[in-house]
Amino acid sequence: MSIEQNKAIMRRYVEEVWNRGNISVINEFVAPNHVGHRPGKDIKGLVEFKDWVTSNRNAFPDLHFEIQSQIAEEDMVVTTWTLTGTHQGEFMGIAATGKKFTGPGVSIYRLSEGKLVESWGYWDRLSVLQQVGVIQI
């Protein structure tokens, strides 16, 4: 796949899976052996990945990633984004607060044959938890 094709795949992935919550298309974008590196826990395989997406979408049904930029080289795509949503369900053991949030983040994707095989995600979790009223500093 070309660099531009990989960027387009990741834009479609963000839109379909995260912004629309379309769990049924995950197999189109994510390889069965995918490993998602997240602070505190790796997400391994399609079952864990689908469960993770579902739990995030349940906690924040209006979750939306606005892509700010993409940089790609070889099999890697780096995407910066702004995340918005409303805390309407349990998240990390925290009951819904009904409060809205906005926060920046970055995802690093590694693709093989047009599918996501490894990813890293970082976002301003502290700011989001402050905005939803869980943490006060």
C-alpha positions as a Markdown table, in Angstrom:
| # | Residue | x | y | z |
|---|---|---|---|---|
| 1 | Met | 0.0 | 0.0 | 0.0 |
| 2 | Ser | 1.2 | 3.5 | -0.7 |
| 3 | Ile | 1.6 | 6.1 | 2.0 |
| 4 | Glu | -1.5 | 8.0 | 0.8 |
| 5 | Gln | -3.5 | 4.8 | 0.8 |
| 6 | Asn | -2.5 | 4.1 | 4.4 |
| 7 | Lys | -3.5 | 7.6 | 5.4 |
| 8 | Ala | -6.9 | 7.2 | 3.7 |
| 9 | Ile | -7.4 | 3.8 | 5.4 |
| 10 | Met | -6.8 | 5.3 | 8.8 |
| 11 | Arg | -9.1 | 8.3 | 8.1 |
| 12 | Arg | -11.8 | 5.9 | 7.2 |
| 13 | Tyr | -11.1 | 3.7 | 10.2 |
| 14 | Val | -11.4 | 6.7 | 12.6 |
| 15 | Glu | -14.7 | 7.8 | 10.9 |
| 16 | Glu | -16.4 | 4.4 | 10.7 |
| 17 | Val | -15.2 | 2.7 | 13.9 |
| 18 | Trp | -14.8 | 5.6 | 16.4 |
| 19 | Asn | -17.0 | 8.4 | 15.1 |
| 20 | Arg | -19.9 | 6.3 | 13.9 |
| 21 | Gly | -19.4 | 3.5 | 16.4 |
| 22 | Asn | -19.7 | 0.9 | 13.6 |
| 23 | Ile | -18.3 | -2.2 | 15.3 |
| 24 | Ser | -19.3 | -4.4 | 12.4 |
| 25 | Val | -16.5 | -3.0 | 10.1 |
| 26 | Ile | -13.6 | -3.5 | 12.6 |
| 27 | Asn | -12.5 | -6.7 | 10.7 |
| 28 | Glu | -12.2 | -4.6 | 7.6 |
| 29 | Phe | -9.6 | -2.4 | 9.2 |
| 30 | Val | -7.9 | -4.4 | 12.0 |
| 31 | Ala | -5.8 | -7.5 | 11.6 |
| 32 | Pro | -6.6 | -10.5 | 13.9 |
| 33 | Asn | -3.2 | -10.3 | 15.5 |
| 34 | His | -3.4 | -6.6 | 16.2 |
| 35 | Val | -1.8 | -5.3 | 19.4 |
| 36 | Gly | -2.9 | -1.9 | 20.7 |
| 37 | His | -0.4 | -0.4 | 23.1 |
| 38 | Arg | -2.2 | 1.8 | 25.7 |
| 39 | Pro | -0.9 | 3.3 | 29.0 |
| 40 | Gly | -1.5 | 0.6 | 31.6 |
| 41 | Lys | -2.7 | -2.2 | 29.3 |
| 42 | Asp | -2.1 | -3.7 | 25.8 |
| 43 | Ile | -5.2 | -4.7 | 23.8 |
| 44 | Lys | -4.5 | -7.9 | 22.0 |
| 45 | Gly | -6.6 | -9.4 | 19.2 |
| 46 | Leu | -9.9 | -8.6 | 17.7 |
| 47 | Val | -12.1 | -9.7 | 20.6 |
| 48 | Glu | -10.3 | -7.4 | 23.1 |
| 49 | Phe | -10.2 | -4.6 | 20.5 |
| 50 | Lys | -14.0 | -4.8 | 19.9 |
| 51 | Asp | -14.7 | -4.9 | 23.6 |
| 52 | Trp | -12.5 | -1.9 | 24.2 |
| 53 | Val | -14.2 | 0.1 | 21.4 |
| 54 | Thr | -17.6 | -0.9 | 22.7 |
| 55 | Ser | -16.8 | 0.1 | 26.3 |
| 56 | Asn | -15.5 | 3.5 | 25.1 |
| 57 | Arg | -18.6 | 4.1 | 22.9 |
| 58 | Asn | -20.9 | 3.1 | 25.8 |
| 59 | Ala | -19.2 | 5.5 | 28.1 |
| 60 | Phe | -19.2 | 8.3 | 25.5 |
| 61 | Pro | -21.9 | 7.6 | 22.9 |
| 62 | Asp | -21.2 | 10.9 | 21.1 |
| 63 | Leu | -17.5 | 10.3 | 21.0 |
| 64 | His | -15.9 | 12.2 | 18.1 |
| 65 | Phe | -12.3 | 12.4 | 16.8 |
| 66 | Glu | -11.5 | 15.4 | 14.7 |
| 67 | Ile | -8.3 | 14.7 | 12.8 |
| 68 | Gln | -5.9 | 17.6 | 12.9 |
| 69 | Ser | -3.0 | 16.2 | 10.9 |
| 70 | Gln | -1.5 | 13.0 | 9.5 |
| 71 | Ile | 2.1 | 12.1 | 8.8 |
| 72 | Ala | 3.1 | 8.9 | 7.2 |
| 73 | Glu | 6.2 | 7.0 | 6.2 |
| 74 | Glu | 6.5 | 3.4 | 5.0 |
| 75 | Asp | 4.0 | 1.3 | 7.0 |
| 76 | Met | 3.4 | 3.9 | 9.7 |
| 77 | Val | 0.7 | 6.7 | 10.0 |
| 78 | Val | 0.8 | 9.2 | 12.8 |
| 79 | Thr | -2.5 | 11.1 | 13.4 |
| 80 | Thr | -3.1 | 14.0 | 15.7 |
| 81 | Trp | -6.7 | 14.6 | 16.8 |
| 82 | Thr | -9.0 | 16.4 | 19.1 |
| 83 | Leu | -11.4 | 14.3 | 21.0 |
| 84 | Thr | -14.9 | 15.4 | 22.2 |
| 85 | Gly | -17.7 | 13.7 | 24.0 |
| 86 | Thr | -20.1 | 13.5 | 26.9 |
| 87 | His | -19.5 | 11.1 | 29.8 |
| 88 | Gln | -22.8 | 9.2 | 29.7 |
| 89 | Gly | -21.8 | 5.8 | 30.9 |
| 90 | Glu | -19.3 | 4.1 | 33.2 |
| 91 | Phe | -15.6 | 4.8 | 32.3 |
| 92 | Met | -12.6 | 3.3 | 34.2 |
| 93 | Gly | -15.0 | 2.4 | 37.1 |
| 94 | Ile | -16.3 | 6.0 | 37.2 |
| 95 | Ala | -20.1 | 6.5 | 37.0 |
| 96 | Ala | -21.4 | 8.8 | 34.3 |
| 97 | Thr | -21.3 | 12.5 | 35.1 |
| 98 | Gly | -23.1 | 13.9 | 32.1 |
| 99 | Lys | -20.4 | 16.4 | 31.5 |
| 100 | Lys | -18.8 | 17.2 | 28.1 |
| 101 | Phe | -15.1 | 17.2 | 27.4 |
| 102 | Thr | -12.5 | 18.1 | 24.8 |
| 103 | Gly | -8.9 | 16.9 | 24.6 |
| 104 | Pro | -6.0 | 16.4 | 22.3 |
| 105 | Gly | -4.3 | 13.2 | 21.5 |
| 106 | Val | -2.1 | 11.3 | 19.0 |
| 107 | Ser | -2.4 | 7.8 | 17.5 |
| 108 | Ile | 0.4 | 5.9 | 15.8 |
| 109 | Tyr | -0.7 | 3.2 | 13.5 |
| 110 | Arg | 1.4 | 0.4 | 11.8 |
| 111 | Leu | -0.3 | -1.3 | 8.8 |
| 112 | Ser | 0.4 | -4.4 | 6.9 |
| 113 | Glu | -1.5 | -5.3 | 3.7 |
| 114 | Gly | -4.0 | -2.5 | 4.4 |
| 115 | Lys | -4.9 | -3.5 | 7.9 |
| 116 | Leu | -3.9 | -2.2 | 11.3 |
| 117 | Val | -1.5 | -4.6 | 13.0 |
| 118 | Glu | -0.1 | -2.4 | 15.8 |
| 119 | Ser | -1.1 | 0.9 | 17.4 |
| 120 | Trp | -0.2 | 3.3 | 20.1 |
| 121 | Gly | -2.6 | 5.9 | 21.5 |
| 122 | Tyr | -1.9 | 8.8 | 23.8 |
| 123 | Trp | -4.4 | 11.5 | 25.0 |
| 124 | Asp | -4.7 | 14.1 | 27.7 |
| 125 | Arg | -6.5 | 11.8 | 30.1 |
| 126 | Leu | -5.9 | 14.2 | 33.1 |
| 127 | Ser | -7.6 | 17.1 | 31.3 |
| 128 | Val | -10.6 | 14.9 | 30.3 |
| 129 | Leu | -11.0 | 13.6 | 33.9 |
| 130 | Gln | -10.9 | 17.2 | 35.2 |
| 131 | Gln | -13.5 | 18.3 | 32.7 |
| 132 | Val | -15.9 | 15.6 | 33.6 |
| 133 | Gly | -15.6 | 16.4 | 37.2 |
| 134 | Val | -13.7 | 13.3 | 38.5 |
| 135 | Ile | -10.4 | 15.0 | 39.4 |
| 136 | Gln | -9.9 | 18.5 | 40.8 |
| 137 | Ile | -6.5 | 20.1 | 40.7 |
